[in-house]
Amino acid sequence: MYVGIDVGTSVVKAAAFDATGRQLAVESRPVGLTLRDGVVEQDMEEVYGEVVAVLGALTSAVAEPVELAGLTGQGDGVWLVDDEGRPVRPAASWMDGRAHELVDRWLADGTFETVFRRTGSAMFPGCPGPLLAWLDGREPEALDAATAALYCKDMVFQRLTGAAATTDVSDASMPFLDPRTRTYDDRVVELLGLTHRRGLLAPVSDPVATAETRGEGLPSGTRIANGPYDLPACALGAGVTSPGDGLLIVGTCLASLVATTELDLSGEPAGLYISTDRPGHWLRAMPAMVGTAALDWVLSTTGVRHEEVDGLLAGTPPGAHGVRVLPYFAPSGERAPFVEPRLRAELMGISLESTRGDLVRATCEGIGYAARHCLEAAGLTGSLAVCGGGTRSSAWTRLLADVLGRPLRVVEGEVGARGAVLAAAERYGVGLDAVAWTKPTAVVEPDPERAAFYTRGYAEHLDRLSQARDRARQ
């Protein structure tokens, strides 16, 4: 069997596939987040322990030898480790907002734009540049104790294999990698005041690093590749590789990706260009902070269970009886298709007559409008695949097709883990049929009448968003 490991923000998963791409089994474990006053952190030992646990459960459940394993996981954040890959402090999550004042300053003094023009990366508070600069000013002893500032999957790879700390071109894309040379841009490091911390940036392995496991979770000697992080891994797992084609990941982060061979660093600095395993090919990414986390908050606040969502969406008309939601709930504001660290969610049009269904539908519609904004900014011209936990709701998937006004190629299962396996197979020269592995399970067509309604609603959404951004800057 082939094993894909996806170390997510809130869930760690391991999936087993056969040679045809059929998913045989999945094991998952939740991992915690510590949230306080804009600080969002994770316990690295807990994360690694759950990786080992899910791998042990998976290999026990499927009694087949492991041919190959691929690794992916959440991007951004800062995972400070010593030379054995062990933590020197909790990991700072990509959702962390403590460095927003640095981003505000860099937005004002032009540093932000300069970095984007050099690397194609629009920084946000939870990316490594601002976080490392914040830690350098507030917790220099943590940086002194560390030998590497890794990304999540890199820490797991080092612990599973004992290999030296490295990262790959996809994770390194934010914010230090020059997408043309595929190496770190030392001028960007200097602009962020981190030249004296340059040694913490892990060497970029291009192509991705490979090694053999040491016997924790997977049998000793299992071949494993430290693949791209979760966004490009999902693109691989969904078969999004042709220029113009796109992927919408409806997960904790609402990620919009479009494959491209054009590197355009003009226009409003936002999102990033993710370097892929093929030089000259990038993913124009708009990874918005909104996503299922916004809907989860609404469900928790209103007491609605996840299994009730489809029924509530079916029972509430488009437009949600006038209720509107700007779904920018993240403590670090928004990062795509614009950067606004102080932007916050807004709920409008609510009265005593509003129902839980109205609020749920308005939230799903608002997230759909945010996705449309991101996909347009990313340059979508071809087909659109969709995956992620949000697509488990068939009613929400239909709503998204209507809001986006285009057919959706639904790719089910563990898409990131699938992409991690395909990346590992490419690296090791193992011949897997990528077309068969990435075949969609369904195509959802938009309803023309509802799509026309939502086109008008999208224009109104952009107007409300413009006003909210103005308020956020005051």
C-alpha positions as a LaTeX table, in Angstrom:
\begin{tabular}{lrrr}
\hline
Residue & $x$ (\AA) & $y$ (\AA) & $z$ (\AA) \\
\hline
Met1 & 0.00 & 0.00 & 0.00 \\
Tyr2 & 0.89 & 3.65 & $-0.35$ \\
Val3 & 0.53 & 5.90 & 2.69 \\
Gly4 & $-0.19$ & 9.62 & 2.67 \\
Ile5 & 0.22 & 11.63 & 5.87 \\
Asp6 & $-1.53$ & 15.00 & 6.24 \\
Val7 & $-0.66$ & 16.95 & 9.39 \\
Gly8 & $-3.50$ & 19.45 & 9.49 \\
Thr9 & $-4.18$ & 22.37 & 11.80 \\
Ser10 & $-6.87$ & 20.64 & 13.85 \\
Val11 & $-6.68$ & 17.03 & 12.63 \\
Val12 & $-3.81$ & 14.68 & 11.80 \\
Lys13 & $-4.66$ & 12.07 & 9.17 \\
Ala14 & $-3.03$ & 9.09 & 7.51 \\
Ala15 & $-4.59$ & 7.39 & 4.48 \\
Ala16 & $-3.76$ & 4.15 & 2.73 \\
Phe17 & $-4.18$ & 3.70 & $-1.04$ \\
Asp18 & $-3.69$ & 0.80 & $-3.40$ \\
Ala19 & $-1.75$ & 1.08 & $-6.65$ \\
Thr20 & $-4.85$ & 2.25 & $-8.57$ \\
Gly21 & $-5.48$ & 5.14 & $-6.18$ \\
Arg22 & $-8.39$ & 3.50 & $-4.36$ \\
Gln23 & $-8.53$ & 4.72 & $-0.79$ \\
Leu24 & $-8.33$ & 1.70 & 1.51 \\
Ala25 & $-8.51$ & 3.23 & 4.97 \\
Val26 & $-8.09$ & 6.48 & 6.91 \\
Glu27 & $-7.08$ & 7.09 & 10.49 \\
Ser28 & $-7.31$ & 10.50 & 12.15 \\
Arg29 & $-6.72$ & 12.15 & 15.49 \\
Pro30 & $-7.57$ & 15.70 & 16.64 \\
Val31 & $-4.83$ & 18.05 & 17.75 \\
Gly32 & $-5.28$ & 21.04 & 19.97 \\
Leu33 & $-4.82$ & 24.76 & 19.47 \\
Thr34 & $-4.11$ & 27.25 & 22.25 \\
Leu35 & $-5.81$ & 30.58 & 21.59 \\
Arg36 & $-5.41$ & 33.70 & 23.73 \\
Asp37 & $-5.34$ & 37.39 & 22.86 \\
Gly38 & $-4.45$ & 36.80 & 19.20 \\
Val39 & $-1.81$ & 34.15 & 20.03 \\
Val40 & $-2.45$ & 30.78 & 18.41 \\
Glu41 & 0.01 & 27.99 & 19.25 \\
Gln42 & 0.35 & 24.22 & 19.06 \\
Asp43 & 2.21 & 21.63 & 21.14 \\
Met44 & 4.72 & 20.03 & 18.76 \\
Glu45 & 5.09 & 16.91 & 20.88 \\
Glu46 & 1.32 & 16.42 & 20.77 \\
Val47 & 1.28 & 16.88 & 17.00 \\
Tyr48 & 4.13 & 14.42 & 16.45 \\
Gly49 & 2.64 & 11.94 & 18.91 \\
Glu50 & $-0.65$ & 11.92 & 17.02 \\
Val51 & 1.20 & 11.38 & 13.72 \\
Val52 & 2.82 & 8.28 & 15.17 \\
Ala53 & $-0.53$ & 7.16 & 16.59 \\
Val54 & $-2.46$ & 7.45 & 13.32 \\
Leu55 & 0.29 & 5.67 & 11.40 \\
Gly56 & 0.33 & 2.86 & 13.91 \\
Ala57 & $-3.46$ & 2.52 & 13.71 \\
Leu58 & $-3.41$ & 2.60 & 9.91 \\
Thr59 & $-0.72$ & $-0.05$ & 9.48 \\
Ser60 & $-2.56$ & $-2.24$ & 11.99 \\
Ala61 & $-5.87$ & $-1.82$ & 10.15 \\
Val62 & $-4.45$ & $-2.59$ & 6.68 \\
Ala63 & $-2.20$ & $-5.63$ & 6.79 \\
Glu64 & $-0.19$ & $-4.82$ & 3.69 \\
Pro65 & 3.47 & $-3.86$ & 3.34 \\
Val66 & 4.07 & $-0.14$ & 2.90 \\
Glu67 & 5.59 & 0.47 & $-0.52$ \\
Leu68 & 6.00 & 4.22 & $-0.13$ \\
Ala69 & 4.90 & 7.13 & 2.08 \\
Gly70 & 4.39 & 10.80 & 1.34 \\
Leu71 & 4.12 & 13.63 & 3.85 \\
Thr72 & 2.26 & 16.93 & 3.74 \\
Gly73 & 0.83 & 19.33 & 6.30 \\
Gln74 & $-0.24$ & 22.83 & 7.22 \\
Gly75 & 1.93 & 25.66 & 5.95 \\
Asp76 & 3.26 & 28.91 & 7.42 \\
Gly77 & 3.73 & 29.49 & 11.15 \\
Val78 & 7.06 & 28.95 & 12.91 \\
Trp79 & 8.13 & 25.56 & 14.30 \\
Leu80 & 11.38 & 26.17 & 16.19 \\
Val81 & 13.40 & 23.01 & 16.82 \\
Asp82 & 16.81 & 21.90 & 18.02 \\
Asp83 & 19.19 & 19.76 & 15.97 \\
Glu84 & 17.16 & 16.62 & 16.75 \\
Gly85 & 13.90 & 18.18 & 15.62 \\
Arg86 & 12.58 & 18.66 & 19.14 \\
Pro87 & 10.72 & 21.84 & 20.09 \\
Val88 & 12.36 & 24.74 & 21.90 \\
Arg89 & 8.94 & 26.40 & 22.37 \\
Pro90 & 5.36 & 25.79 & 21.19 \\
Ala91 & 4.76 & 26.17 & 17.47 \\
Ala92 & 3.32 & 29.51 & 16.39 \\
Ser93 & 0.38 & 28.71 & 14.09 \\
Trp94 & $-0.39$ & 30.27 & 10.73 \\
Met95 & $-3.54$ & 31.58 & 12.48 \\
Asp96 & $-1.46$ & 33.58 & 14.97 \\
Gly97 & $-2.09$ & 37.31 & 15.01 \\
Arg98 & 0.52 & 38.70 & 17.42 \\
Ala99 & 2.73 & 40.16 & 14.67 \\
His100 & $-0.04$ & 42.30 & 13.14 \\
Glu101 & 1.66 & 45.54 & 14.25 \\
Leu102 & 4.78 & 44.57 & 12.30 \\
Val103 & 2.70 & 43.87 & 9.21 \\
Asp104 & 0.91 & 47.21 & 9.69 \\
Arg105 & 4.27 & 48.96 & 9.83 \\
Trp106 & 5.59 & 47.17 & 6.76 \\
Leu107 & 2.40 & 47.99 & 4.89 \\
Ala108 & 2.89 & 51.66 & 5.75 \\
Asp109 & 6.61 & 51.96 & 5.00 \\
Gly110 & 6.62 & 50.00 & 1.72 \\
Thr111 & 8.46 & 46.90 & 2.98 \\
Phe112 & 5.39 & 44.77 & 2.43 \\
Glu113 & 5.10 & 45.72 & $-1.23$ \\
Thr114 & 8.84 & 45.41 & $-1.83$ \\
Val115 & 8.82 & 41.85 & $-0.51$ \\
Phe116 & 5.88 & 40.97 & $-2.74$ \\
Arg117 & 7.57 & 42.39 & $-5.84$ \\
Arg118 & 10.64 & 40.26 & $-5.11$ \\
Thr119 & 9.06 & 36.97 & $-4.01$ \\
Gly120 & 5.36 & 37.06 & $-4.96$ \\
Ser121 & 4.47 & 36.64 & $-1.28$ \\
Ala122 & 2.04 & 38.97 & 0.47 \\
Met123 & 2.96 & 38.63 & 4.11 \\
Phe124 & 0.39 & 38.24 & 6.86 \\
Pro125 & 0.85 & 38.02 & 10.65 \\
Gly126 & 0.97 & 34.22 & 10.74 \\
Cys127 & 3.69 & 33.72 & 8.13 \\
Pro128 & 7.32 & 33.08 & 9.12 \\
Gly129 & 8.72 & 36.54 & 8.32 \\
Pro130 & 6.60 & 38.57 & 10.76 \\
Leu131 & 6.56 & 35.79 & 13.37 \\
Leu132 & 10.34 & 35.40 & 13.36 \\
Ala133 & 10.78 & 39.17 & 13.58 \\
Trp134 & 8.31 & 39.31 & 16.49 \\
Leu135 & 10.06 & 36.48 & 18.32 \\
Asp136 & 13.43 & 38.10 & 17.69 \\
Gly137 & 12.20 & 41.20 & 19.50 \\
Arg138 & 10.19 & 39.54 & 22.28 \\
Glu139 & 11.65 & 36.03 & 22.76 \\
Pro140 & 15.22 & 36.14 & 21.42 \\
Glu141 & 16.20 & 33.34 & 23.80 \\
Ala142 & 13.91 & 30.95 & 21.89 \\
Leu143 & 15.63 & 31.77 & 18.60 \\
Asp144 & 19.01 & 31.46 & 20.30 \\
Ala145 & 18.11 & 27.95 & 21.46 \\
Ala146 & 16.82 & 26.81 & 18.06 \\
Thr147 & 18.85 & 25.41 & 15.20 \\
Ala148 & 16.07 & 25.65 & 12.62 \\
Ala149 & 12.78 & 27.46 & 12.02 \\
Leu150 & 10.81 & 24.78 & 10.24 \\
Tyr151 & 7.33 & 24.30 & 8.87 \\
Cys152 & 5.03 & 21.67 & 10.35 \\
Lys153 & 5.71 & 18.77 & 7.98 \\
Asp154 & 9.46 & 19.42 & 8.10 \\
Met155 & 9.47 & 18.86 & 11.86 \\
Val156 & 7.56 & 15.59 & 11.42 \\
Phe157 & 9.88 & 14.42 & 8.63 \\
Gln158 & 12.96 & 15.10 & 10.73 \\
Arg159 & 11.51 & 13.21 & 13.70 \\
Leu160 & 10.32 & 10.24 & 11.62 \\
Thr161 & 13.61 & 9.82 & 9.78 \\
Gly162 & 16.41 & 11.48 & 11.73 \\
Ala163 & 17.38 & 13.35 & 8.56 \\
Ala164 & 18.87 & 16.83 & 8.78 \\
Ala165 & 16.38 & 19.71 & 8.82 \\
Thr166 & 15.20 & 20.77 & 5.36 \\
Thr167 & 12.14 & 22.24 & 3.74 \\
Asp168 & 10.83 & 22.28 & 0.15 \\
Val169 & 10.18 & 25.02 & $-2.40$ \\
Ser170 & 6.46 & 25.15 & $-1.66$ \\
Asp171 & 6.76 & 25.85 & 2.07 \\
Ala172 & 9.73 & 28.16 & 1.49 \\
Ser173 & 7.62 & 30.23 & $-0.92$ \\
Met174 & 6.25 & 32.33 & 1.97 \\
Pro175 & 7.93 & 34.77 & 2.33 \\
Phe176 & 11.66 & 34.30 & 1.64 \\
Leu177 & 11.92 & 32.31 & $-1.62$ \\
Asp178 & 12.69 & 33.95 & $-4.95$ \\
Pro179 & 10.29 & 32.07 & $-7.28$ \\
Arg180 & 12.61 & 32.57 & $-10.26$ \\
Thr181 & 15.82 & 31.21 & $-8.73$ \\
Arg182 & 14.11 & 28.86 & $-6.21$ \\
Thr183 & 16.54 & 30.05 & $-3.54$ \\
Tyr184 & 16.20 & 32.36 & $-0.55$ \\
Asp185 & 16.29 & 36.09 & $-1.28$ \\
Asp186 & 18.76 & 37.49 & 1.24 \\
Arg187 & 17.60 & 41.03 & 0.54 \\
Val188 & 14.14 & 40.07 & 1.81 \\
Val189 & 15.72 & 38.55 & 4.92 \\
Glu190 & 17.54 & 41.85 & 5.43 \\
Leu191 & 14.42 & 43.96 & 4.89 \\
Leu192 & 12.66 & 42.05 & 7.68 \\
Gly193 & 15.58 & 42.60 & 10.05 \\
Leu194 & 16.49 & 38.92 & 10.17 \\
Thr195 & 19.96 & 38.75 & 8.62 \\
His196 & 21.44 & 37.71 & 11.98 \\
Arg197 & 18.85 & 34.87 & 12.06 \\
Arg198 & 19.48 & 33.72 & 8.49 \\
Gly199 & 20.98 & 30.46 & 9.73 \\
Leu200 & 17.60 & 29.38 & 11.10 \\
Leu201 & 16.11 & 29.10 & 7.61 \\
Ala202 & 16.25 & 25.42 & 6.68 \\
Pro203 & 18.02 & 24.45 & 3.46 \\
Val204 & 15.59 & 24.11 & 0.54 \\
Ser205 & 15.56 & 20.60 & $-0.88$ \\
Asp206 & 14.77 & 20.81 & $-4.60$ \\
Pro207 & 13.40 & 18.27 & $-5.49$ \\
Val208 & 11.77 & 17.22 & $-2.23$ \\
Ala209 & 13.81 & 15.40 & 0.40 \\
Thr210 & 13.65 & 11.63 & 0.79 \\
Ala211 & 14.76 & 9.32 & 3.58 \\
Glu212 & 13.86 & 6.09 & 5.37 \\
Thr213 & 11.85 & 5.96 & 8.57 \\
Arg214 & 13.30 & 4.93 & 11.93 \\
Gly215 & 10.40 & 2.71 & 13.03 \\
Glu216 & 8.02 & 5.15 & 14.75 \\
Gly217 & 4.54 & 4.79 & 13.25 \\
Leu218 & 5.82 & 3.22 & 10.04 \\
Pro219 & 8.03 & 0.13 & 9.73 \\
Ser220 & 11.72 & 0.91 & 9.93 \\
Gly221 & 13.23 & 1.50 & 6.50 \\
Thr222 & 10.00 & 2.70 & 4.85 \\
Arg223 & 10.76 & 5.10 & 2.02 \\
Ile224 & 9.21 & 8.52 & 2.62 \\
Ala225 & 9.28 & 11.88 & 0.85 \\
Asn226 & 8.83 & 15.26 & 2.53 \\
Gly227 & 6.41 & 16.53 & $-0.09$ \\
Pro228 & 4.78 & 19.89 & $-0.74$ \\
Tyr229 & 2.66 & 21.43 & 2.00 \\
Asp230 & $-1.08$ & 20.90 & 2.08 \\
Leu231 & $-2.24$ & 23.44 & $-0.51$ \\
Pro232 & $-0.04$ & 22.27 & $-3.42$ \\
Ala233 & $-0.43$ & 18.67 & $-2.24$ \\
Cys234 & $-4.20$ & 19.04 & $-2.63$ \\
Ala235 & $-3.69$ & 20.50 & $-6.10$ \\
Leu236 & $-1.71$ & 17.39 & $-7.05$ \\
Gly237 & $-4.31$ & 15.14 & $-5.45$ \\
Ala238 & $-7.10$ & 16.88 & $-7.39$ \\
Gly239 & $-5.26$ & 16.75 & $-10.71$ \\
Val240 & $-4.88$ & 20.55 & $-10.96$ \\
Thr241 & $-1.68$ & 20.94 & $-12.97$ \\
Ser242 & $-2.72$ & 22.52 & $-16.31$ \\
Pro243 & $-2.41$ & 26.32 & $-16.57$ \\
Gly244 & $-5.72$ & 28.07 & $-15.90$ \\
Asp245 & $-7.28$ & 25.19 & $-13.95$ \\
Gly246 & $-8.11$ & 25.83 & $-10.33$ \\
Leu247 & $-8.84$ & 24.24 & $-6.99$ \\
Leu248 & $-10.99$ & 25.46 & $-4.12$ \\
Ile249 & $-10.22$ & 23.84 & $-0.77$ \\
Val250 & $-13.11$ & 24.33 & 1.64 \\
Gly251 & $-11.25$ & 23.65 & 4.85 \\
Thr252 & $-10.23$ & 25.57 & 7.96 \\
Cys253 & $-8.52$ & 27.87 & 5.49 \\
Leu254 & $-10.47$ & 28.70 & 2.33 \\
Ala255 & $-7.74$ & 28.21 & $-0.26$ \\
Ser256 & $-8.07$ & 29.12 & $-3.92$ \\
Leu257 & $-5.31$ & 27.90 & $-6.24$ \\
Val258 & $-4.81$ & 28.37 & $-9.98$ \\
Ala259 & $-2.04$ & 26.63 & $-11.94$ \\
Thr260 & 0.05 & 29.00 & $-14.03$ \\
Thr261 & 3.25 & 29.33 & $-16.02$ \\
Glu262 & 3.14 & 33.13 & $-15.80$ \\
Leu263 & 4.84 & 34.96 & $-12.95$ \\
Asp264 & 3.13 & 38.35 & $-12.63$ \\
Leu265 & 4.34 & 40.31 & $-9.60$ \\
Ser266 & 2.38 & 43.47 & $-10.49$ \\
Gly267 & $-1.08$ & 44.37 & $-9.25$ \\
Glu268 & $-2.30$ & 44.51 & $-5.64$ \\
Pro269 & 0.07 & 42.55 & $-3.40$ \\
Ala270 & $-1.96$ & 39.61 & $-2.13$ \\
Gly271 & $-1.71$ & 35.86 & $-1.79$ \\
Leu272 & 1.42 & 34.19 & $-3.05$ \\
Tyr273 & 3.03 & 32.25 & $-5.85$ \\
Ile274 & 3.74 & 28.72 & $-4.65$ \\
Ser275 & 6.69 & 27.12 & $-6.37$ \\
Thr276 & 6.01 & 23.54 & $-7.45$ \\
Asp277 & 8.23 & 20.56 & $-8.19$ \\
Arg278 & 8.32 & 21.69 & $-11.84$ \\
Pro279 & 10.47 & 24.79 & $-12.44$ \\
Gly280 & 8.52 & 27.40 & $-14.40$ \\
His281 & 5.21 & 26.17 & $-12.99$ \\
Trp282 & 3.54 & 27.86 & $-10.03$ \\
Leu283 & 0.28 & 27.89 & $-8.18$ \\
Arg284 & $-1.22$ & 31.36 & $-7.86$ \\
Ala285 & $-2.63$ & 30.98 & $-4.39$ \\
Met286 & $-5.18$ & 33.03 & $-2.52$ \\
Pro287 & $-5.38$ & 31.23 & 0.84 \\
Ala288 & $-8.06$ & 33.22 & 2.64 \\
Met289 & $-8.30$ & 33.00 & 6.41 \\
Val290 & $-12.06$ & 32.41 & 6.18 \\
Gly291 & $-13.30$ & 28.84 & 5.77 \\
Thr292 & $-14.99$ & 26.11 & 7.74 \\
Ala293 & $-13.68$ & 27.70 & 10.96 \\
Ala294 & $-16.11$ & 30.58 & 10.35 \\
Leu295 & $-19.05$ & 28.23 & 9.90 \\
Asp296 & $-17.95$ & 26.18 & 12.93 \\
Trp297 & $-18.07$ & 29.31 & 15.08 \\
Val298 & $-21.58$ & 30.12 & 13.87 \\
Leu299 & $-22.75$ & 26.55 & 14.46 \\
Ser300 & $-21.27$ & 26.50 & 17.95 \\
Thr301 & $-22.74$ & 29.88 & 18.83 \\
Thr302 & $-26.23$ & 28.97 & 17.59 \\
Gly303 & $-26.18$ & 25.38 & 18.88 \\
Val304 & $-26.55$ & 23.85 & 15.41 \\
Arg305 & $-25.00$ & 20.41 & 14.83 \\
His306 & $-23.02$ & 19.74 & 11.65 \\
Glu307 & $-25.53$ & 17.10 & 10.56 \\
Glu308 & $-28.27$ & 19.76 & 10.58 \\
Val309 & $-26.57$ & 22.04 & 8.05 \\
Asp310 & $-27.95$ & 20.44 & 4.89 \\
Gly311 & $-31.51$ & 20.60 & 6.18 \\
Leu312 & $-31.19$ & 24.24 & 7.24 \\
Leu313 & $-29.71$ & 25.21 & 3.86 \\
Ala314 & $-32.52$ & 23.40 & 2.06 \\
Gly315 & $-35.13$ & 25.15 & 4.19 \\
Thr316 & $-33.83$ & 28.71 & 3.74 \\
Pro317 & $-33.98$ & 30.55 & 0.39 \\
Pro318 & $-31.05$ & 32.21 & $-1.38$ \\
Gly319 & $-30.37$ & 35.54 & 0.27 \\
Ala320 & $-31.20$ & 34.17 & 3.74 \\
His321 & $-34.17$ & 36.55 & 4.23 \\
Gly322 & $-31.82$ & 39.55 & 4.09 \\
Val323 & $-29.23$ & 38.29 & 6.58 \\
Arg324 & $-25.67$ & 38.96 & 5.40 \\
Val325 & $-22.31$ & 37.83 & 6.79 \\
Leu326 & $-18.85$ & 39.15 & 6.06 \\
Pro327 & $-17.05$ & 36.01 & 7.25 \\
Tyr328 & $-13.68$ & 37.42 & 8.36 \\
Phe329 & $-13.53$ & 35.76 & 11.79 \\
Ala330 & $-9.76$ & 35.14 & 12.06 \\
Pro331 & $-7.92$ & 37.04 & 14.84 \\
Ser332 & $-5.24$ & 37.98 & 12.29 \\
Gly333 & $-7.74$ & 39.50 & 9.86 \\
Glu334 & $-7.55$ & 38.57 & 6.18 \\
Arg335 & $-4.65$ & 37.77 & 3.85 \\
Ala336 & $-6.25$ & 37.03 & 0.46 \\
Pro337 & $-7.14$ & 38.38 & $-2.03$ \\
Phe338 & $-6.03$ & 41.41 & 0.02 \\
Val339 & $-4.20$ & 41.89 & 3.30 \\
Glu340 & $-6.14$ & 43.59 & 6.08 \\
Pro341 & $-4.87$ & 42.50 & 9.52 \\
Arg342 & $-7.56$ & 44.41 & 11.42 \\
Leu343 & $-10.56$ & 43.29 & 9.38 \\
Arg344 & $-13.22$ & 41.50 & 11.43 \\
Ala345 & $-16.45$ & 39.66 & 10.69 \\
Glu346 & $-19.74$ & 41.51 & 10.40 \\
Leu347 & $-23.30$ & 40.19 & 10.68 \\
Met348 & $-26.02$ & 42.36 & 9.11 \\
Gly349 & $-29.75$ & 42.31 & 8.53 \\
Ile350 & $-30.59$ & 40.28 & 11.63 \\
Ser351 & $-33.91$ & 40.78 & 13.41 \\
Leu352 & $-36.06$ & 38.89 & 15.90 \\
Glu353 & $-37.57$ & 37.11 & 12.90 \\
Ser354 & $-34.22$ & 35.74 & 11.73 \\
Thr355 & $-33.71$ & 32.01 & 12.16 \\
Arg356 & $-30.71$ & 29.79 & 12.74 \\
Gly357 & $-31.13$ & 28.68 & 9.13 \\
Asp358 & $-30.83$ & 32.28 & 7.94 \\
Leu359 & $-27.57$ & 32.75 & 9.83 \\
Val360 & $-26.13$ & 29.44 & 8.61 \\
Arg361 & $-27.06$ & 30.12 & 4.97 \\
Ala362 & $-25.78$ & 33.69 & 5.13 \\
Thr363 & $-22.46$ & 32.42 & 6.48 \\
Cys364 & $-22.16$ & 29.79 & 3.72 \\
Glu365 & $-23.04$ & 32.43 & 1.12 \\
Gly366 & $-20.50$ & 34.86 & 2.56 \\
Ile367 & $-17.76$ & 32.23 & 2.41 \\
Gly368 & $-18.81$ & 31.50 & $-1.17$ \\
Tyr369 & $-18.49$ & 35.17 & $-2.11$ \\
Ala370 & $-15.03$ & 35.26 & $-0.52$ \\
Ala371 & $-14.07$ & 32.22 & $-2.62$ \\
Arg372 & $-15.31$ & 33.89 & $-5.81$ \\
His373 & $-13.26$ & 36.99 & $-5.00$ \\
Cys374 & $-10.13$ & 34.87 & $-4.47$ \\
Leu375 & $-10.57$ & 32.76 & $-7.61$ \\
Glu376 & $-11.09$ & 35.84 & $-9.78$ \\
Ala377 & $-7.97$ & 37.45 & $-8.32$ \\
Ala378 & $-5.97$ & 34.24 & $-8.89$ \\
Gly379 & $-6.86$ & 34.22 & $-12.60$ \\
Leu380 & $-9.12$ & 31.18 & $-12.94$ \\
Thr381 & $-9.90$ & 30.49 & $-16.62$ \\
Gly382 & $-10.22$ & 26.69 & $-16.79$ \\
Ser383 & $-12.02$ & 23.99 & $-14.86$ \\
Leu384 & $-12.50$ & 24.15 & $-11.10$ \\
Ala385 & $-12.05$ & 21.26 & $-8.69$ \\
Val386 & $-13.27$ & 21.42 & $-5.11$ \\
Cys387 & $-12.33$ & 19.42 & $-2.04$ \\
Gly388 & $-12.09$ & 19.71 & 1.72 \\
Gly389 & $-14.30$ & 19.07 & 4.72 \\
Gly390 & $-16.92$ & 21.60 & 3.63 \\
Thr391 & $-17.73$ & 19.54 & 0.54 \\
Arg392 & $-19.11$ & 16.77 & 2.75 \\
Ser393 & $-22.22$ & 18.94 & 2.87 \\
Ser394 & $-23.94$ & 18.30 & $-0.47$ \\
Ala395 & $-26.21$ & 21.31 & 0.04 \\
Trp396 & $-23.25$ & 23.63 & 0.65 \\
Thr397 & $-21.46$ & 22.24 & $-2.40$ \\
Arg398 & $-24.52$ & 23.02 & $-4.55$ \\
Leu399 & $-24.67$ & 26.48 & $-3.00$ \\
Leu400 & $-21.00$ & 27.04 & $-3.87$ \\
Ala401 & $-21.61$ & 26.03 & $-7.49$ \\
Asp402 & $-24.43$ & 28.58 & $-7.64$ \\
Val403 & $-22.41$ & 31.37 & $-5.96$ \\
Leu404 & $-19.38$ & 30.71 & $-8.16$ \\
Gly405 & $-21.54$ & 30.29 & $-11.27$ \\
Arg406 & $-19.54$ & 27.34 & $-12.64$ \\
Pro407 & $-19.43$ & 23.53 & $-12.53$ \\
Leu408 & $-17.48$ & 22.00 & $-9.66$ \\
Arg409 & $-15.38$ & 18.84 & $-10.05$ \\
Val410 & $-15.81$ & 17.27 & $-6.63$ \\
Val411 & $-12.79$ & 15.29 & $-5.43$ \\
Glu412 & $-13.57$ & 13.28 & $-2.32$ \\
Gly413 & $-11.41$ & 11.49 & 0.20 \\
Glu414 & $-8.06$ & 12.53 & 1.59 \\
Val415 & $-6.94$ & 14.72 & $-1.29$ \\
Gly416 & $-3.86$ & 16.16 & 0.43 \\
Ala417 & $-2.64$ & 12.72 & 1.45 \\
Arg418 & $-3.28$ & 11.51 & $-2.10$ \\
Gly419 & $-1.18$ & 14.37 & $-3.47$ \\
Ala420 & 1.60 & 13.60 & $-0.99$ \\
Val421 & 1.76 & 10.03 & $-2.32$ \\
Leu422 & 1.84 & 11.23 & $-5.93$ \\
Ala423 & 4.68 & 13.63 & $-5.09$ \\
Ala424 & 6.59 & 10.81 & $-3.38$ \\
Ala425 & 6.02 & 8.48 & $-6.34$ \\
Glu426 & 7.34 & 11.12 & $-8.75$ \\
Arg427 & 10.40 & 11.63 & $-6.57$ \\
Tyr428 & 11.15 & 7.92 & $-6.32$ \\
Gly429 & 10.31 & 7.15 & $-9.95$ \\
Val430 & 7.36 & 4.91 & $-9.07$ \\
Gly431 & 4.90 & 4.78 & $-11.96$ \\
Leu432 & 1.41 & 5.65 & $-10.69$ \\
Asp433 & $-1.44$ & 6.67 & $-13.02$ \\
Ala434 & $-2.08$ & 10.25 & $-11.88$ \\
Val435 & $-5.22$ & 10.57 & $-14.02$ \\
Ala436 & $-6.81$ & 7.55 & $-12.34$ \\
Trp437 & $-5.70$ & 8.71 & $-8.92$ \\
Thr438 & $-7.29$ & 12.16 & $-9.34$ \\
Lys439 & $-10.56$ & 11.30 & $-11.08$ \\
Pro440 & $-13.46$ & 13.39 & $-9.69$ \\
Thr441 & $-16.28$ & 11.59 & $-7.91$ \\
Ala442 & $-18.97$ & 13.98 & $-9.16$ \\
Val443 & $-19.58$ & 17.18 & $-11.12$ \\
Val444 & $-22.04$ & 19.67 & $-9.62$ \\
Glu445 & $-23.60$ & 22.09 & $-12.10$ \\
Pro446 & $-24.90$ & 25.54 & $-11.05$ \\
Asp447 & $-28.57$ & 26.42 & $-11.32$ \\
Pro448 & $-28.82$ & 29.33 & $-13.83$ \\
Glu449 & $-31.49$ & 31.24 & $-11.93$ \\
Arg450 & $-29.72$ & 31.00 & $-8.57$ \\
Ala451 & $-26.36$ & 31.79 & $-10.22$ \\
Ala452 & $-27.82$ & 35.04 & $-11.61$ \\
Phe453 & $-29.16$ & 35.92 & $-8.15$ \\
Tyr454 & $-25.76$ & 35.35 & $-6.59$ \\
Thr455 & $-23.98$ & 37.39 & $-9.24$ \\
Arg456 & $-25.97$ & 40.38 & $-8.00$ \\
Gly457 & $-25.30$ & 39.35 & $-4.41$ \\
Tyr458 & $-21.57$ & 39.16 & $-5.11$ \\
Ala459 & $-21.51$ & 42.78 & $-6.31$ \\
Glu460 & $-23.25$ & 43.81 & $-3.07$ \\
His461 & $-20.74$ & 41.74 & $-1.08$ \\
Leu462 & $-17.82$ & 43.61 & $-2.66$ \\
Asp463 & $-19.43$ & 46.95 & $-1.76$ \\
Arg464 & $-19.92$ & 45.90 & 1.88 \\
Leu465 & $-16.37$ & 44.56 & 2.01 \\
Ser466 & $-14.95$ & 47.84 & 0.71 \\
Gln467 & $-16.73$ & 49.72 & 3.46 \\
Ala468 & $-15.56$ & 47.23 & 6.10 \\
Arg469 & $-11.95$ & 47.58 & 4.94 \\
Asp470 & $-12.21$ & 51.36 & 5.24 \\
Arg471 & $-13.45$ & 50.97 & 8.83 \\
Ala472 & $-10.63$ & 48.54 & 9.64 \\
Arg473 & $-8.04$ & 51.14 & 8.67 \\
Gln474 & $-9.51$ & 53.90 & 10.85 \\
\hline
\end{tabular}
